[in-house]
Amino acid sequence: MGGISMKKLFLVVLLVVASFIFSVKISVLCSPDNADALKWLAQEFMKKNTDIQVEIVPLSWEVLYPKLLQDLRSQAGSFDAFTYDVMTTGAVSFGLVDLGEFMKQHPELVPEDYDLDDFIPQVLEESGKWQGKLIGLPFYNNTMLFYYRKDLFEDPKIRQAFKEKYGRELTLPTTWEEVVDIAEFFTKKYNKNSPTEYGIALMFPRTHTLFYMYLLFFGEYRNAPLGIMRHGTADLEYGEYFTADHKPAFNSEEGLKALEMMKKLMPYSPDPLGSDYGETIEYFNQGLVAMVPQWTGPYLIFKSTLGEDKVGIIPMPGRSVSGQWALGINKFIPEEKKIAAFKFIVFATSKWADKNKFLKFAVAPARISTLKDPEVRAADPRVPALEVTYVTQTHRPRIPEEPRLEDITVETFSKILSGELPLSMETLNDLAKKWEEILGK
């Protein structure tokens, strides 16, 4: 009995010591591509804030989003802070702390050099705000860039062969029309002397990926002068899928043209309907393709495998699409946890953190000061492309109905690309009617 009592006493002492060291423990849910940076930042934060323990919990996007909604709707408060994707902003907004009000109530918690005005304005507006309220702090300003095999594009023999075949120079593409010839040229089926098996790696699977990939093509036509004349300037909460007065915009000539271009490029890509994020990274990494539209993160993989001299980066032909992530605080947790969570997310989105997470983990910057930093500009060739992309990219809907709109759209687009449904205005009008039913219009 005496041995058992000593054991219990030892456990009690451990608990007392632990509670003394960490008076507050918070859990932070995040997507895997944010996790390494957040874990490192959590360690750096806890060195300076020994009374707060931060646990980073990575979850895949498919698991993270439903878990967030379930917990917020139940008001269970089983987690304290989380990263949320820009397209889910409207859906999760009801369960987030109003950070503007929180800062007014706790001005002592806001560092003097934090500087909200240093965030890229559009990023702060899109990922941090909802209906005028500040509900999150921008953390991962993700966007899509166009990667290409720099060594192949600069090879004199390849350049000469391209000019002989197409009657023009092999230049870096600025439109998807230009990409078509280049993709054909680098596909062995159409050019037996091609150094790569395929020209481009495309990801058009029946997942949320297809929903944002469509905007790479639609955005170029939707934001052209004629597209603006027909549909108006996009509302940031609704994105380019909608007209300025919040009606579907894709059931139009611009919408048809985007799908036609996607189909036109498919023969030059390995398994476009069956490939997703991971597969297209591998295709480029293994030298199977000459070009790939991808997010900012894979650059470090390409650089380490292929070598920096072989990886070129330019803005997306046409328009890119935003994929930002912000850090928010669960509205349904105790005040002491809100304070601890606020301290952490402010630290994780500070100027110092924004710069270092980009340099160490390729987590794209959300602050102007990071983009202008001489060390950053010298260290990372993505910066010039990011500067252009951030002010020209397209946007997905952020409204609460987005997940339902996405589901039915991905199904229709996938069937169009596979030939199960006709690529016609009638097909797009049928989809638009389903959208209007969901939106209650």
Kinemage of the C-alpha trace (Angstrom):
@kinemage 1
@onewidth
@group {chain A} dominant
@subgroup {mainchain}
@vectorlist {calphas} color= white
{ca met a 1} P 0.000 0.000 0.000
{ca gly a 2} L 2.864 2.347 0.890
{ca gly a 3} L 4.324 1.899 -2.617
{ca ile a 4} L 1.019 2.818 -4.224
{ca ser a 5} L 0.664 5.914 -2.061
{ca met a 6} L 4.154 7.106 -3.017
{ca lys a 7} L 3.323 6.569 -6.673
{ca lys a 8} L 0.159 8.644 -6.348
{ca leu a 9} L 2.086 11.338 -4.504
{ca phe a 10} L 4.691 11.415 -7.279
{ca leu a 11} L 1.982 11.836 -9.934
{ca val a 12} L 0.387 14.662 -7.963
{ca val a 13} L 3.746 16.419 -7.707
{ca leu a 14} L 4.264 16.032 -11.465
{ca leu a 15} L 0.841 17.527 -12.167
{ca val a 16} L 1.522 20.462 -9.845
{ca val a 17} L 4.897 21.105 -11.499
{ca ala a 18} L 3.342 20.859 -14.981
{ca ser a 19} L 0.570 23.268 -14.045
{ca phe a 20} L 3.164 25.671 -12.701
{ca ile a 21} L 5.261 25.506 -15.876
{ca phe a 22} L 2.296 25.696 -18.260
{ca ser a 23} L -0.618 27.603 -16.745
{ca val a 24} L -2.515 27.511 -20.069
{ca lys a 25} L -2.464 24.927 -22.835
{ca ile a 26} L -3.866 25.683 -26.284
{ca ser a 27} L -4.352 23.461 -29.323
{ca val a 28} L -4.010 24.824 -32.855
{ca leu a 29} L -5.503 22.901 -35.769
{ca cys a 30} L -3.829 23.412 -39.135
{ca ser a 31} L -3.418 22.003 -42.617
{ca pro a 32} L -0.294 19.855 -43.198
{ca asp a 33} L 1.409 22.419 -45.457
{ca asn a 34} L 1.333 24.914 -42.561
{ca ala a 35} L 2.324 22.423 -39.874
{ca asp a 36} L 6.139 22.452 -39.941
{ca ala a 37} L 6.284 26.235 -39.837
{ca leu a 38} L 3.706 26.425 -37.044
{ca lys a 39} L 5.491 23.776 -34.972
{ca trp a 40} L 8.724 25.718 -35.237
{ca leu a 41} L 6.963 28.977 -34.383
{ca ala a 42} L 5.257 27.310 -31.420
{ca gln a 43} L 8.662 26.271 -30.052
{ca glu a 44} L 10.030 29.795 -30.505
{ca phe a 45} L 6.894 31.246 -28.875
{ca met a 46} L 7.101 28.948 -25.827
{ca lys a 47} L 10.716 29.990 -25.195
{ca lys a 48} L 9.420 33.516 -24.626
{ca asn a 49} L 6.071 32.567 -23.064
{ca thr a 50} L 6.848 29.790 -20.600
{ca asp a 51} L 3.360 29.946 -19.073
{ca ile a 52} L 1.667 28.866 -22.342
{ca gln a 53} L 1.892 25.442 -23.980
{ca val a 54} L 1.033 25.316 -27.691
{ca glu a 55} L 0.107 22.027 -29.359
{ca ile a 56} L 0.013 22.045 -33.177
{ca val a 57} L -2.424 19.475 -34.624
{ca pro a 58} L -2.099 18.916 -38.405
{ca leu a 59} L -5.136 17.540 -40.232
{ca ser a 60} L -5.642 16.980 -43.955
{ca trp a 61} L -7.886 19.540 -45.651
{ca glu a 62} L -10.629 16.942 -46.133
{ca val a 63} L -10.674 16.242 -42.360
{ca leu a 64} L -9.816 19.709 -41.045
{ca tyr a 65} L -12.728 21.633 -42.527
{ca pro a 66} L -15.559 19.263 -41.415
{ca lys a 67} L -13.976 19.038 -37.957
{ca leu a 68} L -13.890 22.832 -37.670
{ca leu a 69} L -17.526 23.187 -38.661
{ca gln a 70} L -18.679 20.416 -36.348
{ca asp a 71} L -16.867 21.848 -33.337
{ca leu a 72} L -17.932 25.437 -33.987
{ca arg a 73} L -21.561 24.497 -34.540
{ca ser a 74} L -21.640 22.454 -31.327
{ca gln a 75} L -19.802 25.235 -29.453
{ca ala a 76} L -17.751 22.475 -27.808
{ca gly a 77} L -14.536 24.495 -27.793
{ca ser a 78} L -12.375 21.395 -28.203
{ca phe a 79} L -9.663 23.446 -29.918
{ca asp a 80} L -8.521 27.009 -29.380
{ca ala a 81} L -7.135 28.360 -32.649
{ca phe a 82} L -6.934 27.142 -36.219
{ca thr a 83} L -5.881 27.934 -39.750
{ca tyr a 84} L -8.750 28.340 -42.187
{ca asp a 85} L -8.705 28.390 -45.981
{ca val a 86} L -9.879 31.633 -47.588
{ca met a 87} L -12.740 29.869 -49.372
{ca thr a 88} L -14.183 28.694 -46.022
{ca thr a 89} L -14.099 32.176 -44.459
{ca gly a 90} L -17.837 32.770 -44.655
{ca ala a 91} L -18.710 29.288 -43.406
{ca val a 92} L -16.544 29.476 -40.248
{ca ser a 93} L -16.898 33.209 -39.532
{ca phe a 94} L -19.738 32.765 -37.000
{ca gly a 95} L -17.413 30.841 -34.671
{ca leu a 96} L -14.434 33.205 -34.730
{ca val a 97} L -13.456 35.865 -32.227
{ca asp a 98} L -13.870 39.422 -33.506
{ca leu a 99} L -10.200 40.360 -33.307
{ca gly a 100} L -10.865 44.056 -33.845
{ca glu a 101} L -13.001 44.177 -30.698
{ca phe a 102} L -10.584 41.901 -28.845
{ca met a 103} L -7.694 44.277 -29.581
{ca lys a 104} L -9.734 47.208 -28.248
{ca gln a 105} L -10.449 45.273 -25.044
{ca his a 106} L -6.826 44.116 -24.656
{ca pro a 107} L -4.572 46.796 -26.203
{ca glu a 108} L -1.727 45.684 -23.911
{ca leu a 109} L -1.558 42.365 -25.810
{ca val a 110} L -0.814 44.000 -29.189
{ca pro a 111} L 2.945 44.569 -29.724
{ca glu a 112} L 3.826 48.124 -30.757
{ca asp a 113} L 5.539 46.939 -33.935
{ca tyr a 114} L 2.781 44.520 -35.010
{ca asp a 115} L 1.440 46.901 -37.709
{ca leu a 116} L -1.748 45.651 -39.398
{ca asp a 117} L -1.076 48.093 -42.250
{ca asp a 118} L 2.011 46.075 -43.192
{ca phe a 119} L -0.153 43.181 -44.395
{ca ile a 120} L -0.731 43.139 -48.155
{ca pro a 121} L -4.104 44.997 -48.298
{ca gln a 122} L -5.955 42.484 -50.450
{ca val a 123} L -4.695 39.591 -48.314
{ca leu a 124} L -5.860 41.202 -45.087
{ca glu a 125} L -9.231 41.967 -46.660
{ca glu a 126} L -9.735 38.536 -48.206
{ca ser a 127} L -8.426 36.121 -45.599
{ca gly a 128} L -8.628 38.252 -42.455
{ca lys a 129} L -11.987 39.993 -42.753
{ca trp a 130} L -15.594 38.985 -43.176
{ca gln a 131} L -18.357 41.564 -43.611
{ca gly a 132} L -16.135 44.316 -42.271
{ca lys a 133} L -14.930 42.486 -39.159
{ca leu a 134} L -11.369 41.311 -38.547
{ca ile a 135} L -11.754 37.601 -37.742
{ca gly a 136} L -8.304 36.243 -38.648
{ca leu a 137} L -4.679 37.231 -39.123
{ca pro a 138} L -3.086 36.314 -42.494
{ca phe a 139} L -0.554 33.507 -42.098
{ca tyr a 140} L 0.004 31.674 -45.382
{ca asn a 141} L -0.475 33.837 -48.457
{ca asn a 142} L -0.582 30.894 -50.830
{ca thr a 143} L -1.074 31.385 -54.549
{ca met a 144} L -0.374 29.389 -57.701
{ca leu a 145} L 2.764 29.949 -59.754
{ca phe a 146} L 3.883 28.554 -63.107
{ca tyr a 147} L 6.984 26.360 -62.831
{ca tyr a 148} L 8.963 25.382 -65.929
{ca arg a 149} L 12.188 23.600 -66.815
{ca lys a 150} L 14.527 26.551 -67.126
{ca asp a 151} L 17.360 24.442 -68.564
{ca leu a 152} L 15.134 23.153 -71.387
{ca phe a 153} L 13.670 26.545 -72.270
{ca glu a 154} L 17.186 27.993 -72.499
{ca asp a 155} L 18.745 25.123 -74.489
{ca pro a 156} L 19.812 26.487 -77.948
{ca lys a 157} L 19.030 23.239 -79.803
{ca ile a 158} L 15.562 22.996 -78.263
{ca arg a 159} L 14.883 26.650 -78.997
{ca gln a 160} L 15.922 26.180 -82.636
{ca ala a 161} L 13.738 23.073 -83.019
{ca phe a 162} L 10.746 24.950 -81.581
{ca lys a 163} L 11.256 27.869 -83.966
{ca glu a 164} L 11.463 25.540 -86.942
{ca lys a 165} L 8.231 23.800 -85.953
{ca tyr a 166} L 6.105 26.820 -84.944
{ca gly a 167} L 7.740 29.750 -86.703
{ca arg a 168} L 8.282 31.742 -83.518
{ca glu a 169} L 10.685 31.922 -80.591
{ca leu a 170} L 10.288 29.673 -77.559
{ca thr a 171} L 9.339 32.339 -75.040
{ca leu a 172} L 7.880 32.153 -71.548
{ca pro a 173} L 4.082 31.995 -71.950
{ca thr a 174} L 1.814 34.817 -70.828
{ca thr a 175} L -1.466 33.298 -72.104
{ca trp a 176} L -2.874 29.774 -72.193
{ca glu a 177} L -3.009 29.974 -75.970
{ca glu a 178} L 0.787 30.236 -75.944
{ca val a 179} L 1.035 27.311 -73.524
{ca val a 180} L -0.734 24.978 -75.974
{ca asp a 181} L 2.061 25.016 -78.595
{ca ile a 182} L 4.753 24.665 -75.936
{ca ala a 183} L 2.932 21.776 -74.247
{ca glu a 184} L 2.541 19.996 -77.590
{ca phe a 185} L 6.226 20.533 -78.421
{ca phe a 186} L 7.348 18.936 -75.131
{ca thr a 187} L 5.057 15.894 -75.540
{ca lys a 188} L 6.777 12.873 -77.121
{ca lys a 189} L 3.591 11.668 -78.804
{ca tyr a 190} L 3.650 14.828 -80.927
{ca asn a 191} L 7.414 15.414 -81.006
{ca lys a 192} L 9.596 12.296 -80.921
{ca asn a 193} L 12.656 14.414 -80.036
{ca ser a 194} L 11.069 15.939 -76.923
{ca pro a 195} L 13.314 15.691 -73.824
{ca thr a 196} L 10.203 15.135 -71.679
{ca glu a 197} L 7.363 12.649 -72.006
{ca tyr a 198} L 4.679 15.326 -71.588
{ca gly a 199} L 4.495 19.093 -71.886
{ca ile a 200} L 2.508 20.015 -68.799
{ca ala a 201} L 1.164 18.432 -65.606
{ca leu a 202} L -2.502 19.266 -65.007
{ca met a 203} L -4.677 18.337 -62.029
{ca phe a 204} L -8.347 18.095 -62.958
{ca pro a 205} L -9.621 15.417 -60.521
{ca arg a 206} L -13.192 15.283 -59.204
{ca thr a 207} L -12.170 17.053 -55.980
{ca his a 208} L -12.043 20.648 -54.729
{ca thr a 209} L -8.831 20.950 -56.797
{ca leu a 210} L -10.856 21.152 -60.005
{ca phe a 211} L -12.895 24.007 -58.520
{ca tyr a 212} L -9.839 26.240 -58.165
{ca met a 213} L -8.032 24.995 -61.285
{ca tyr a 214} L -10.958 26.171 -63.420
{ca leu a 215} L -10.294 29.736 -62.247
{ca leu a 216} L -6.770 29.639 -63.719
{ca phe a 217} L -8.465 29.563 -67.128
{ca phe a 218} L -11.779 31.316 -66.487
{ca gly a 219} L -10.069 34.189 -64.655
{ca glu a 220} L -8.175 35.285 -67.760
{ca tyr a 221} L -11.371 35.622 -69.810
{ca arg a 222} L -13.619 36.775 -66.943
{ca asn a 223} L -11.273 39.716 -66.187
{ca ala a 224} L -10.555 40.686 -69.795
{ca pro a 225} L -12.202 43.969 -70.907
{ca leu a 226} L -15.080 42.133 -72.609
{ca gly a 227} L -15.571 39.884 -69.580
{ca ile a 228} L -15.698 42.889 -67.238
{ca met a 229} L -18.171 44.591 -69.554
{ca arg a 230} L -20.449 41.535 -69.437
{ca his a 231} L -20.088 40.521 -65.795
{ca gly a 232} L -18.770 43.564 -63.926
{ca thr a 233} L -15.904 43.595 -61.419
{ca ala a 234} L -15.942 40.615 -59.073
{ca asp a 235} L -17.036 41.065 -55.461
{ca leu a 236} L -14.294 39.713 -53.170
{ca glu a 237} L -16.779 37.745 -51.048
{ca tyr a 238} L -18.234 36.019 -54.128
{ca gly a 239} L -15.175 35.817 -56.370
{ca glu a 240} L -14.861 35.448 -60.125
{ca tyr a 241} L -17.381 32.624 -60.365
{ca phe a 242} L -20.032 35.339 -59.934
{ca thr a 243} L -21.064 38.536 -61.674
{ca ala a 244} L -20.850 41.850 -59.839
{ca asp a 245} L -24.516 41.442 -58.813
{ca his a 246} L -23.914 37.924 -57.448
{ca lys a 247} L -25.285 35.808 -60.273
{ca pro a 248} L -23.373 32.855 -61.791
{ca ala a 249} L -20.883 34.137 -64.403
{ca phe a 250} L -19.553 30.831 -65.742
{ca asn a 251} L -22.599 30.100 -67.941
{ca ser a 252} L -21.210 32.446 -70.574
{ca glu a 253} L -18.860 32.577 -73.543
{ca glu a 254} L -16.008 33.102 -71.076
{ca gly a 255} L -17.042 30.003 -69.145
{ca leu a 256} L -17.175 27.865 -72.272
{ca lys a 257} L -13.833 29.186 -73.485
{ca ala a 258} L -12.164 28.225 -70.190
{ca leu a 259} L -13.375 24.618 -70.392
{ca glu a 260} L -12.409 24.420 -74.069
{ca met a 261} L -8.868 25.498 -73.195
{ca met a 262} L -8.675 22.936 -70.382
{ca lys a 263} L -9.735 20.169 -72.794
{ca lys a 264} L -7.289 21.422 -75.411
{ca leu a 265} L -4.366 21.015 -72.997
{ca met a 266} L -5.349 17.604 -71.633
{ca pro a 267} L -3.610 15.499 -74.361
{ca tyr a 268} L -0.271 17.002 -73.313
{ca ser a 269} L -0.593 16.004 -69.639
{ca pro a 270} L -0.177 12.645 -67.870
{ca asp a 271} L -3.589 11.493 -66.545
{ca pro a 272} L -5.085 14.980 -65.996
{ca leu a 273} L -8.418 13.652 -64.676
{ca gly a 274} L -6.735 11.275 -62.241
{ca ser a 275} L -3.934 13.496 -60.958
{ca asp a 276} L -4.039 15.811 -57.959
{ca tyr a 277} L -1.612 17.948 -55.953
{ca gly a 278} L 0.884 15.211 -55.067
{ca glu a 279} L 0.944 13.531 -58.462
{ca thr a 280} L 1.659 16.691 -60.454
{ca ile a 281} L 4.480 17.605 -58.077
{ca glu a 282} L 6.041 14.203 -58.746
{ca tyr a 283} L 5.617 14.477 -62.525
{ca phe a 284} L 7.663 17.685 -62.558
{ca asn a 285} L 10.083 16.458 -59.922
{ca gln a 286} L 10.869 13.312 -61.912
{ca gly a 287} L 11.432 15.206 -65.173
{ca leu a 288} L 8.336 13.732 -66.811
{ca val a 289} L 6.941 17.166 -67.781
{ca ala a 290} L 8.344 20.550 -68.816
{ca met a 291} L 5.763 22.755 -67.053
{ca val a 292} L 3.384 22.621 -64.084
{ca pro a 293} L 0.973 25.101 -62.463
{ca gln a 294} L 1.437 24.603 -58.709
{ca trp a 295} L 1.205 26.303 -55.333
{ca thr a 296} L 4.139 28.129 -53.725
{ca gly a 297} L 5.223 25.332 -51.356
{ca pro a 298} L 6.552 22.708 -53.834
{ca tyr a 299} L 9.374 25.029 -54.917
{ca leu a 300} L 11.626 23.671 -52.163
{ca ile a 301} L 11.009 20.107 -53.381
{ca phe a 302} L 11.771 21.052 -56.989
{ca lys a 303} L 14.857 22.986 -55.950
{ca ser a 304} L 16.294 20.142 -53.858
{ca thr a 305} L 15.635 17.432 -56.461
{ca leu a 306} L 16.168 19.105 -59.831
{ca gly a 307} L 18.518 21.864 -58.734
{ca glu a 308} L 17.874 25.594 -58.593
{ca asp a 309} L 19.374 26.130 -62.065
{ca lys a 310} L 16.722 23.900 -63.663
{ca val a 311} L 13.611 25.388 -62.028
{ca gly a 312} L 12.087 28.523 -63.535
{ca ile a 313} L 9.204 30.446 -61.981
{ca ile a 314} L 6.869 32.957 -63.622
{ca pro a 315} L 3.364 34.296 -62.910
{ca met a 316} L 0.545 32.103 -64.160
{ca pro a 317} L -0.376 32.576 -67.834
{ca gly a 318} L -3.588 34.586 -67.640
{ca arg a 319} L -4.485 34.762 -63.945
{ca ser a 320} L -3.610 32.790 -60.826
{ca val a 321} L -5.982 31.882 -57.972
{ca ser a 322} L -5.577 32.733 -54.305
{ca gly a 323} L -5.292 30.013 -51.677
{ca gln a 324} L -4.662 32.005 -48.516
{ca trp a 325} L -4.797 30.715 -44.942
{ca ala a 326} L -5.389 32.818 -41.850
{ca leu a 327} L -5.159 32.120 -38.122
{ca gly a 328} L -8.325 32.612 -36.097
{ca ile a 329} L -9.474 32.017 -32.514
{ca asn a 330} L -12.391 29.823 -31.443
{ca lys a 331} L -15.185 32.018 -30.106
{ca phe a 332} L -16.416 29.305 -27.721
{ca ile a 333} L -13.432 28.938 -25.365
{ca pro a 334} L -12.679 30.532 -21.954
{ca glu a 335} L -11.217 34.035 -21.814
{ca glu a 336} L -7.825 32.896 -20.521
{ca lys a 337} L -7.479 30.586 -23.515
{ca lys a 338} L -8.521 33.363 -25.889
{ca ile a 339} L -5.764 35.542 -24.451
{ca ala a 340} L -3.177 32.754 -24.827
{ca ala a 341} L -4.346 31.975 -28.374
{ca phe a 342} L -4.247 35.656 -29.304
{ca lys a 343} L -0.674 35.970 -28.043
{ca phe a 344} L 0.333 33.013 -30.185
{ca ile a 345} L -1.371 34.008 -33.437
{ca val a 346} L 0.025 37.550 -33.139
{ca phe a 347} L 3.504 36.080 -32.667
{ca ala a 348} L 3.007 33.658 -35.589
{ca thr a 349} L 1.936 36.466 -37.934
{ca ser a 350} L 4.481 39.072 -36.817
{ca lys a 351} L 6.985 40.641 -39.209
{ca trp a 352} L 9.748 38.428 -37.842
{ca ala a 353} L 7.664 35.254 -38.214
{ca asp a 354} L 6.411 36.156 -41.688
{ca lys a 355} L 9.953 36.586 -42.983
{ca asn a 356} L 11.466 33.533 -41.315
{ca lys a 357} L 8.688 31.071 -42.121
{ca phe a 358} L 9.122 32.028 -45.780
{ca leu a 359} L 12.896 31.581 -45.724
{ca lys a 360} L 12.822 28.350 -43.708
{ca phe a 361} L 9.620 26.626 -44.828
{ca ala a 362} L 8.544 28.333 -48.091
{ca val a 363} L 5.303 29.461 -46.421
{ca ala a 364} L 4.381 32.359 -48.698
{ca pro a 365} L 4.514 35.831 -47.106
{ca ala a 366} L 1.530 37.942 -46.185
{ca arg a 367} L 3.435 41.118 -45.328
{ca ile a 368} L 4.753 43.909 -47.538
{ca ser a 369} L 7.920 44.172 -45.440
{ca thr a 370} L 8.823 40.540 -46.211
{ca leu a 371} L 8.499 41.062 -49.962
{ca lys a 372} L 10.670 44.174 -49.768
{ca asp a 373} L 13.305 42.628 -47.486
{ca pro a 374} L 16.717 42.491 -49.290
{ca glu a 375} L 17.611 39.140 -47.700
{ca val a 376} L 14.328 37.608 -48.855
{ca arg a 377} L 14.658 38.984 -52.371
{ca ala a 378} L 18.193 37.654 -52.684
{ca ala a 379} L 17.304 34.234 -51.278
{ca asp a 380} L 14.110 33.352 -53.103
{ca pro a 381} L 13.435 33.681 -56.865
{ca arg a 382} L 9.679 33.408 -56.318
{ca val a 383} L 9.403 36.958 -54.992
{ca pro a 384} L 9.082 38.808 -58.363
{ca ala a 385} L 6.405 36.361 -59.526
{ca leu a 386} L 4.574 36.641 -56.204
{ca glu a 387} L 4.501 40.442 -56.360
{ca val a 388} L 2.771 40.338 -59.757
{ca thr a 389} L 0.466 37.466 -58.828
{ca tyr a 390} L -0.825 38.905 -55.563
{ca val a 391} L -2.404 41.891 -57.323
{ca thr a 392} L -3.828 40.020 -60.335
{ca gln a 393} L -5.045 36.683 -58.962
{ca thr a 394} L -8.629 35.435 -59.086
{ca his a 395} L -10.714 34.396 -56.102
{ca arg a 396} L -13.043 31.576 -55.160
{ca pro a 397} L -16.335 32.259 -53.380
{ca arg a 398} L -16.006 32.812 -49.617
{ca ile a 399} L -19.736 32.682 -48.933
{ca pro a 400} L -21.133 30.014 -46.546
{ca glu a 401} L -22.747 28.125 -49.443
{ca glu a 402} L -19.341 27.558 -51.091
{ca pro a 403} L -18.936 23.852 -50.132
{ca arg a 404} L -22.292 22.903 -51.709
{ca leu a 405} L -21.599 24.955 -54.831
{ca glu a 406} L -18.188 23.337 -55.110
{ca asp a 407} L -19.561 19.789 -54.891
{ca ile a 408} L -22.040 20.107 -57.738
{ca thr a 409} L -19.652 22.155 -59.886
{ca val a 410} L -16.796 19.675 -59.625
{ca glu a 411} L -19.158 16.866 -60.645
{ca thr a 412} L -20.392 18.774 -63.726
{ca phe a 413} L -16.966 20.021 -64.833
{ca ser a 414} L -15.466 16.562 -64.432
{ca lys a 415} L -18.168 15.049 -66.637
{ca ile a 416} L -17.636 17.754 -69.260
{ca leu a 417} L -13.877 17.152 -69.359
{ca ser a 418} L -14.326 13.380 -69.548
{ca gly a 419} L -16.945 13.666 -72.306
{ca glu a 420} L -19.836 12.368 -70.181
{ca leu a 421} L -21.635 15.701 -70.588
{ca pro a 422} L -21.549 18.007 -73.628
{ca leu a 423} L -19.403 21.112 -73.432
{ca ser a 424} L -22.320 23.431 -74.168
{ca met a 425} L -24.099 26.502 -72.891
{ca glu a 426} L -27.051 24.294 -72.003
{ca thr a 427} L -24.895 22.236 -69.639
{ca leu a 428} L -23.561 25.373 -67.950
{ca asn a 429} L -27.035 26.902 -67.707
{ca asp a 430} L -28.271 23.741 -65.957
{ca leu a 431} L -25.426 24.084 -63.450
{ca ala a 432} L -26.193 27.791 -62.952
{ca lys a 433} L -29.841 26.923 -62.131
{ca lys a 434} L -28.630 24.503 -59.438
{ca trp a 435} L -26.456 27.280 -58.027
{ca glu a 436} L -29.409 29.645 -57.882
{ca glu a 437} L -31.493 27.007 -56.062
{ca ile a 438} L -28.775 26.609 -53.425
{ca leu a 439} L -28.465 30.398 -53.074
{ca gly a 440} L -32.235 30.749 -52.810
{ca lys a 441} L -32.532 32.931 -55.892
